[in-house]
């Protein structure tokens, strides 16, 4: 019996991912699964084996001589602009012409009948280099006098210098935070099909179809209206497919137009990891002043980042690090500056949190410094510094924190995780000595929601209601596993009061919704949900007008019931009602639009309201470490996270769990390691270790703060969820730190660097034991 | 002897006979490109992510057993006589989801979905073996599957719920077991298989004697057992392997003989096949054994292969040398036996003559009073290559150490005994001070490398501390745990 009181898939209810059945049966189509037209060619990149060098000569004759090779593409074959810089800085060529700037930089592409042929031929290039000195990391780049790759940012409020001098306690230190590879399971891929005139269709795995479209048009030298980019789904993105797919789309499209045949390009995992960007690693220098109670008085912080050879998104990424260097804490006097350094490495890019995590971890290190210096519990110091009421609610960028719920979130988690009793037990256990030591830490997160590039905060959607009552939904967001399509469909279902199964979710295409923003900055549901709501409400308004006219009803007499419409006393099935509307020539299609209100940001003055609202959360983790080897185990993690009024609690919980584990991986086993020659040696899952099922906390309790509601008018009062919980992983890092600190009776902040590999943990233990490694 | 030129196998429900199979043809490319079975995904092409996990059913002593393996590094030629089961084979009549699939959907075990078919296949293999697995058993079965979205929690919940949706007995692979068994039996004609073009030749010997003869004939051939290393030579390094002699199917290299004082295992015994013997005869090794690679790789990789490829970071040589293992090499019908520690000559160089192969390994069974341990340190606990591994075997008589073997991997160009550390132990009292002295002696034995797995400093310090751990763990005096929680 069908439930007539509610629809299936209403907002705020659990609903499985729309593709779940296709996922488990292997029937979900990814770009590499699309059937290839007869004659499809395959491209593969030839890359630099030098780290920084002038190209004297590039001899590709051996490449061309391989049977099955159709041709090569070099810079000379680019009909339009040899540039794919996403911010228009014109500093990122598709293929360089005179100079290579990192090891593994793409120099040319081979086009062949099969991927295997292209891949083997790409190895045969003879390139004559004149090697140049290189600088691999931010510190080496600063020492070598390398430039900022993009304009640095300074945020300041109050007067940090004098406040530091006047502080009762002052500590300066350095924290080195490693980068992170996205390690999406589906690597980069683009598949271009040439059309008539200038036209080309590109199927690919990108978070930013509009940018891919514009880049393809740019390199081809054609208007954007000639290029269609399609994305049905990605096998993971995490920011790694925001700008990094442009290269592959460009190569596939240029080759497809040149040879008039479909062209697919798919790098292997090693090339994917060496030729595309990662999370920025940072060297953070801090100078802090605080009082006897552990209240921070002043912070002076410098954030130097390894940006790579081009700017890519390094400007907004390093900006966001500064925006989050306060985390949830009020700094009475503060000065923060970024140093986005050019380096001879792959250009670093967006990755879940977009610089924010590197800012937050600095704030948490500052808390640790204060706590260990004063012999206090880190949680006590955290609470003493939380943003609060007037006078203590202004961020370093002069936005007021008006929706602060961190106090309640932390208080509830402290109780539900039994923090105080467990901390006492950890201290007792460690006091007994022994080689296994424990640590526990409860860390908060406050994360600002909105693109800091204000114009990105817009979205479009397209909704059609067909005359059989079925609904077609399209929007500018892309599906990478987060369940965006499911959530947006729930919004539309809710608007029309129809079962969600009635709504067809369709792939993202630049043909239906133009000028979209990247599905990034956790904004997918906020922006696209609102745009779809706008489209659905336009149609609904026309339907109401139609009903009023046809049934001579008052507006209040037209009600959308589950799968039915009631007009005065008459109840009509939704399908029949739609059929009647169609027959009466009601326009049943609408394009929706949304732009985030209230936000503004003036980068030059460092002032504004870059964020519409904040999302909050907290995690408590307990670990044990082996002080003989540095190995460790996460024993238990408890999480309480704020997603406002969740559109779909079970999907949001999945985001929180996944983000936590990914954040934990960033700070523990995921290590990017370049050799002195500049080659990245951790470039596949055999050498780059993301967490496994057995790395999960032995006990893992995750809860959403179900009482929370966004105070801003977001989609159904929900909050963004993609990025904020990533930083909950910091609780693991800080509990490792406490376990290490136990070997010196917690008298000193261990200054553990990230990632805290077993080696890093052991070396920190040995350092504190005061005997150093032999 | 008959020679056949086709590879014959069953793919899902269809019998296949494929001619001209190149040695380097991977199963994954065959499935995706030739058969358009695109449910099986390529995530890494090196056997480390599990997105390509499929099941391979194989007759062993007449019994059909299905195992999860990585299609990306598995060569098609090695599947002769096997049943290949892909995710497409799971859905029942009228599109009814398999219990594993139902549980994954119900518990929201997929997000982006790209790793999902691989997880489904690993969980399928687990469920057929253990219908009600513990969390620990699930984690072990999923060591070879990476998920970047979910954080694994919902997948674990799904794995625990599979049996609510059906029993393994009602699963179609079990219902059709006798039919499939007879199909596979019919494929076994005892012939030698030679296939593929001249420059990419695959040879499957009929039996071990045939293998011995073929290797004398082709001394430069690439020997492929589990392909967990050779697979990467092809997929990552594009190295030619022709002619390749495949031996994974040879049952006469999988025999195990257990005597009073020692056991002899065939070189073709996989890690998984050896697992039950570890539990029974070398219980100290159980945890270590489950940390060798991931489940799929343990199902494919062989102990003989781990020895023969001569890696300085192979997981089994340190502990086997510590136990006093010997290795038997065979050339044609000639055999010679040497101590395993003498087999490793230098980096990339083993005491193996042209035409010779590792036939079996002889492992002495531990005596009572013998203290044994094997420790592995890696960046990630599971499915990782060790930065340092050690096998330690010590005999204590009275209160003195009478014999000691301490063998490290990852510390030198080969798996190597720590002569100075051993000398510092033998004849000395069983005490912390003795082990400290042995630890201090280690820098005389090793000057380890720095690389992406660990620095030289760390390797040395961790190696020294593993000797201290050995003492603490076996001393019995310590009242506090010296090991991390499981």
Interface residues (C-beta under 8 A of the other chain):
Chain A: X16 X17 X19 X20 X21 X22 X23 X24 X25 X26 X27 X28 X29 X30 X32 X33 X35 X119 X120 X123 X182 X183 X184 X185 X186 X187 X233 X234 X235 X236 X237 X238 X268 X269 X270 X432 X433 X434 X435 X436 X480 X481 X482 X483 X624 X625 X626 X628 X629 X630 X631 X632 X633 X635 X650 X651 X654 X657 X658 X659 X660 X661 X662 X669 X671 X673 X681 X682 X684 X685 X686 X687 X689 X690 X691 X692 X693 X694 X695 X696 X698 X700 X702 X757 X758 X759 X762 X763 X766 X773 X774
Chain B: X32 X36 X38 X39 X40 X41 X42 X43 X44 X45 X46 X48 X49 X51 X86 X87 X88 X90 X91 X97 X100 X101 X104 X105 X106 X108 X109 X110 X111 X112 X113 X114 X115 X116 X117 X120 X138 X139 X140 X142 X143 X145 X146 X147 X148 X149 X150 X151 X152 X153 X154 X155 X156 X232 X235 X236 X238 X377 X378 X379 X380 X381 X382 X383 X384 X385 X387 X443 X451 X452 X453 X454 X455 X457 X458 X460 X461 X462 X464 X465 X466 X468 X469 X472 X478 X480 X481 X482 X483 X484 X485
